[in-house]
Amino acid sequence: MRELFKHGFAGDEVFDTYDVARSSQFYGIGHSGALRHCVYVSLEFFDDHSVGDIERLLRTWRALETIKQAGARAVIITASGIIVPAAPEK
């Protein structure tokens, strides 16, 4: 995942950490300490898909495009698809 994000967001830094509360791997994507994208990948996603299938599936789901369009909103990748919660109304 990290390499896919590094390639898809060239020039940005990618870091990851485990989020216990969400049972997910969190990926932060940004530059110079400014976080531009937040991605949570559920453990079920990793459990349900082989390493070889992950990149193919994320391309089919257009994950990189979805993350770019979401901007600073969190993107959640689960075993069944990608979720981008609606932005709060102002």
N, C-alpha and C positions, 0 to 999 in steps of 0.2 A: 504494500500500500504506500509506504513512504516513498519508494522509488517512483511509483506511478505519479504521485503528487509532485515530486521534485521535477519530473519530466513535464508534467502538465502545467506547472506553475513555475516555469523557468525564471530564475533570478530571485525567487522567493525562498525563504527559509521554511523548512518543514520540521516540526517537532511533534513528538507523540508521548502520551502517558496514558496509563490505565485509569479510567474513571469508575471507581467502585460503586458509586451511587447509581450509575446508569448501566453497569455491567457492559461497558463499552471501551473500546480503544479510542482515545481522543487524538485528533490530528489538528494542530494549529498551523496555519499557513499565513505567512506575512513577510514583512521586510523591516529591518532595523527596529525590531521590537514592537512594531505596529501589527496587530493581528487583523488580517483581512478576511480570512475564512476559518470557520470552525466546523469540523466534521467528526461525527461520532459513528463508529462502526461497531455494531453489536457483536457480541461473542458468538451468537447463533449464526451470523453471517459467515464468520470464519469456520465454525463447526460444520455448517451445511455445504460449504463449497471447497473444492480442492484448490490448491495454490494455482494450478494451471487454469482453472475455470474463473478465478476471481477477476483477472484483467479482462477477459472476454466478456464476462457478465457486466462489469462496470462500463465497458464500451457500449454494449447493447443498451444499457440503461442511461447512457449519456451522462455519466456521473460528473465528469469534469465540467461540462457545459452547465449542468445543474448547480454545481458548487459556485461557478463564476457568476451565474445569474442571481444566486441567493445573496451574494455579497457577504455582509457581516452576520446574516441570520444563520443559525445552526442548520446543518444538513445531517440527517440521520439515515444511515445505511443499515438496513435490516436484511434478514434472509429473504424477505419477500419483495423488497424494493427500496426506493428512496423516498424519504419524507422531508419536506421543507415546511415547517410550521409557518402559518401566516404571520406577517408582521403585525405588531400590536397597533391598534387604531389610535390615532392621535386626537 
